[in-house]
Amino acid sequence: MATIKDVAERAGVAPSTVSYVLSGSRKISEDTRRAVQAAIDDLGYHPRASARTLRSARTHVLALAVPRVPGAYRAIDGRFAIDITDAARGHGYDVLLMTDLDGVGGMRRVARSGLADAAVLMAVEQRDPRIDVLCELGFPTVLLGHDDHAEVPWTDLDWEAAVALAVRETVAAGHRRIVFLASAEHEIAARRGYALHGRDGARRAAAETGAEVRVLPSHGDPDVLGRRLREALAMSPAPTALVVQHLILLPHLLDAIAGAGLRVPDDLAVVLVGSLPDELGIRHLPRIDLPVAEMSTAVARLAVEAIGGGSTAPAPRPATDSGAPHHLIPPRMAASGPPIAPPPAQG
């Protein structure tokens, strides 16, 4: 029996595009629609009655997928979970939190059980396997973050532009030797979008400015992170600025800097990328805040629209040929932060 994935392969499109053609929930080009319909006719594909029944029986629940290691805590996950819940409530939806590390299995259970009307995926990887599973099942899916290869709705901070902006502003303050503390190694290995895009931004800014920017992967172990940072700061000639994307261990990071005998910002300028808005302990540092409220509002709206239950006119935003809307947020330096300090005078 033909599946939606078979139809997508025959038509040369993503499974989500086939779902949009079948449901009429997205504007699809006439050429693409004809190609999909031809593939459906050739293969004799028929959507499963059970899937149609599940989609027609609305639960008014969104499944928020936040894979996490038991016992590990990330403040950013909690902040997003609360803000997305508030935004969903404004549309008349509740939120079911899914923390299963086996994201594929967990999402398959949600889609088949009828527990929720749509999935919101966090910790998005490039070519994220959860997306393929949900699209195969014809389940409405949106991303907090983005996969460059996925044709589903998403919202995200422009991480590449954010890190590039932080580096350019640091260079504009007079720094020529900069260390960029990228995301942790395990995030880069998992091909998380924010990690890859941030690293690309640092390299792009280095090429644009001609500054020496050393990309240093972070680590989840405070001791390993401290050792790496001390080694980087001890290089000759010494770097005069540190741009940080991996902020989970920021207190340990600042302790390591102090342990190296350096003062912030007199000896070393520290610039943060992706900090939580209104976090009291970082107000003394120049930074680019993560637009949590804007992203949460956007992803809840995109999820409701993907279900087909949007009651308000959608905000203007770019879309791909598949019709999937994208909400990419440009970065800006936090107005409440101090200016980036210049490098120390050479004695």
C-alpha positions in Angstrom: 0.0 0.0 0.0 1.4 3.4 -1.0 2.3 5.9 1.8 2.5 9.6 1.8 6.3 9.3 1.7 6.0 7.2 -1.5 3.9 10.0 -3.1 6.4 12.6 -2.0 9.3 10.7 -3.6 7.4 10.2 -6.8 6.4 13.9 -7.0 9.9 15.1 -5.9 8.6 17.0 -2.9 8.6 16.8 0.9 5.9 14.7 2.6 4.6 17.9 4.3 3.9 19.3 0.8 1.8 16.3 0.0 -0.1 16.9 3.3 -0.7 20.5 2.3 -2.0 19.5 -1.1 -4.4 17.0 0.5 -5.6 19.3 3.2 -5.6 22.6 1.3 -4.2 24.3 4.4 -1.3 26.0 2.5 -1.1 27.8 -0.8 0.8 25.5 -3.2 2.0 26.3 -6.7 -0.1 24.9 -9.5 2.8 22.9 -10.9 3.6 21.4 -7.5 -0.1 20.5 -7.0 -0.3 18.8 -10.3 2.9 16.8 -9.7 1.5 15.6 -6.4 -1.9 14.7 -7.8 -0.2 12.8 -10.6 1.8 10.8 -8.1 -1.3 10.1 -6.0 -3.1 8.9 -9.1 -0.2 6.7 -10.3 0.3 5.1 -6.9 -3.4 4.8 -6.0 -2.7 6.5 -2.7 -5.6 7.0 -0.2 -5.2 8.8 3.1 -5.9 6.5 6.0 -9.4 6.9 7.4 -8.1 6.6 10.9 -5.7 9.6 10.4 -8.6 11.7 9.0 -10.8 10.8 12.0 -8.1 11.7 14.5 -7.5 15.0 12.8 -11.2 15.8 12.8 -11.5 15.1 16.5 -9.8 18.2 18.0 -8.3 18.0 21.4 -7.2 21.7 21.6 -3.8 20.5 22.8 -0.3 21.2 21.4 2.4 18.7 22.1 5.7 20.5 23.0 8.7 18.2 22.5 11.7 19.1 24.7 14.0 16.1 24.7 16.0 16.3 28.0 18.3 14.2 30.1 16.6 13.3 33.5 18.0 15.5 36.2 19.5 18.0 33.9 18.0 21.5 34.0 18.2 24.3 31.4 16.5 27.5 32.3 15.9 28.3 28.7 13.7 25.2 28.3 11.5 26.2 31.2 11.2 29.8 30.0 10.1 28.7 26.6 7.7 26.1 28.0 5.9 28.7 30.1 5.8 31.4 27.4 4.5 28.9 24.8 1.9 27.7 27.2 0.7 31.3 27.8 0.7 32.0 24.0 -1.2 28.7 23.3 -3.8 29.6 25.9 -4.6 32.8 24.0 -5.7 30.6 21.1 -7.7 28.3 23.3 -5.1 25.5 23.5 -3.4 23.7 26.3 0.2 22.2 26.1 1.3 18.7 26.7 5.0 18.6 27.5 7.0 15.7 26.0 10.5 15.2 27.4 11.2 11.8 26.0 14.8 11.5 24.8 13.6 9.1 22.1 12.0 12.0 20.2 11.0 9.8 17.2 9.1 7.2 19.3 7.5 9.9 21.5 6.2 11.9 18.5 4.9 8.7 16.8 2.9 7.9 19.9 1.5 11.4 20.1 0.5 11.5 16.5 -1.1 8.1 16.5 -2.9 8.4 19.8 -4.8 11.6 19.2 -3.5 13.2 22.4 -2.7 16.5 20.6 -3.6 18.4 17.4 -0.1 19.5 16.5 3.5 19.1 17.6 5.9 21.9 18.4 9.5 20.7 18.3 12.4 22.2 20.2 16.1 21.3 20.1 15.8 21.0 16.3 18.6 19.2 14.5 19.5 19.5 10.8 17.6 16.8 9.0 15.7 16.1 12.2 14.3 12.6 12.1 11.2 13.6 14.1 10.0 15.8 11.3 10.0 12.9 8.7 8.0 10.7 11.1 5.4 13.4 11.8 5.1 14.4 8.1 4.8 10.7 7.1 1.8 10.5 9.5 0.3 13.7 8.2 0.5 15.3 11.6 0.7 19.2 11.8 4.2 20.1 12.9 6.0 23.4 13.6 9.5 24.1 14.8 11.0 26.3 17.5 14.4 26.6 15.7 14.8 25.5 12.1 16.0 22.7 9.9 17.2 24.1 6.6 16.0 21.0 4.8 12.5 20.9 6.3 9.4 22.3 4.6 7.3 22.9 7.8 6.6 26.2 9.6 9.2 27.5 11.9 10.4 30.5 13.9 13.9 31.2 15.1 16.4 33.8 16.0 18.8 34.4 13.1 21.7 32.8 15.0 24.2 33.3 12.2 23.4 37.0 12.0 23.4 37.2 15.8 26.9 35.9 16.3 28.1 37.8 13.3 26.7 41.0 14.8 28.3 40.4 18.2 31.7 39.8 16.5 31.4 42.9 14.3 30.4 45.1 17.2 33.3 43.7 19.2 35.7 44.5 16.4 34.2 48.0 16.1 35.1 48.5 19.7 38.7 48.0 18.8 39.3 44.3 19.4 41.3 42.3 16.9 41.9 39.0 18.8 38.6 37.4 19.8 37.6 33.9 21.1 34.2 32.7 20.2 32.9 30.2 22.7 30.5 28.2 20.5 27.8 25.7 21.6 28.9 22.6 23.4 30.5 19.7 21.4 27.5 17.5 21.9 25.2 20.2 20.4 27.4 20.6 17.4 27.7 16.8 17.0 23.9 16.5 17.1 23.8 19.2 14.4 21.5 21.5 16.4 20.6 24.4 14.1 21.5 27.2 16.6 24.9 25.6 17.1 25.8 25.3 13.4 24.4 28.7 12.5 26.2 30.4 15.3 29.5 28.9 14.3 28.9 30.0 10.7 28.2 33.5 11.9 31.6 33.7 13.7 33.5 32.5 10.7 31.6 34.9 8.4 32.3 37.9 10.6 36.0 37.0 10.8 36.2 36.9 7.1 34.3 40.2 6.8 36.3 42.1 9.4 39.8 40.5 9.0 39.9 40.0 12.8 41.4 36.9 14.3 38.4 34.9 15.7 39.2 31.6 17.3 36.2 29.3 17.4 36.3 27.3 20.6 33.6 24.5 21.2 32.2 24.6 24.7 31.7 21.6 26.9 29.0 20.5 29.4 31.6 19.7 32.1 32.6 22.8 34.0 36.1 21.6 34.7 36.7 20.8 31.0 35.2 24.1 30.0 37.4 26.0 32.5 40.6 24.3 31.3 39.8 25.0 27.6 39.1 28.6 28.4 42.2 29.2 30.5 44.3 27.7 27.7 42.7 29.9 25.1 43.2 33.0 27.2 46.9 32.1 27.9 47.8 32.2 24.2 50.3 34.8 23.0 49.3 37.4 21.9 46.4 37.1 24.3 42.8 37.6 23.1 41.1 40.7 24.4 37.5 39.7 23.9 35.3 36.7 24.4 32.0 36.2 22.5 29.9 33.5 24.2 27.0 31.5 22.7 27.0 28.6 25.2 25.6 30.4 28.3 24.4 27.4 30.4 27.7 27.4 32.4 28.2 31.2 32.4 28.8 31.4 36.2 31.6 28.8 35.8 32.9 30.7 32.8 33.2 33.9 34.7 34.9 32.1 37.6 37.4 30.7 35.2 38.2 34.2 33.8 38.7 35.5 37.4 40.8 32.5 38.2 43.1 33.4 35.3 43.7 36.8 37.0 41.6 38.7 34.4 39.0 41.4 35.1 35.8 41.9 33.0 35.7 44.2 31.1 39.0 45.9 32.0 41.2 43.0 30.8 38.7 41.0 28.8 35.5 42.1 27.2 32.7 39.5 27.4 29.8 39.6 25.0 26.8 37.3 25.2 24.7 35.9 22.4 21.3 34.3 23.2 20.9 35.4 26.8 17.5 35.2 28.6 15.8 38.6 28.7 15.6 40.3 32.1 18.1 37.9 33.7 19.5 39.9 36.6 23.0 38.5 36.8 24.0 39.6 33.3 22.9 43.2 33.1 26.5 44.4 33.4 27.4 42.6 30.2 26.8 43.6 26.5 24.6 41.0 24.9 22.1 39.9 22.3 19.0 38.6 24.1 17.0 35.6 22.8 13.5 37.0 21.8 11.7 34.3 23.9 8.3 36.1 23.9 8.3 36.8 20.2 9.4 33.3 19.3 6.8 31.7 21.7 4.0 33.9 20.3 5.0 33.1 16.7 5.3 29.3 17.2 1.9 29.0 18.9 0.3 31.0 16.1 2.0 28.9 13.5 0.9 25.7 15.2 -2.8 26.8 15.3 -2.6 27.8 11.7 -1.1 24.5 10.7 -4.0 22.7 12.4 -6.4 25.0 10.4 -7.9 26.6 13.4 -6.4 30.1 13.2 -9.1 32.7 14.0 -6.9 35.8 13.3 -5.2 37.0 10.2 -1.6 35.8 10.1 1.2 38.3 10.3 3.2 38.8 7.1 6.2 36.5 6.8 8.3 34.7 4.2 7.3 31.3 2.9 9.0 28.7 0.8 7.5 27.2 -2.4 5.8 24.6 -0.2 3.8 27.4 1.4 5.3 26.7 4.9 5.7 30.1 6.7 9.0 31.0 8.2 9.5 33.6 11.0 13.2 34.5 11.1 13.9 37.2 13.8 16.8 39.6 13.2 19.2 40.1 16.1 19.9 43.4 18.0 22.1 44.4 20.8 20.2 44.7 24.1 19.4 48.3 24.8 19.8 47.8 28.5 23.3 46.5 28.2 26.5 48.5 28.5 28.7 49.3 25.4 31.4 46.8 24.6 34.6 48.0 26.4 37.7 48.6 24.2 40.8 46.4 24.6 43.2 47.3 27.4 45.8 49.8 26.6 49.2 48.3 25.7 51.8 49.3 28.3 
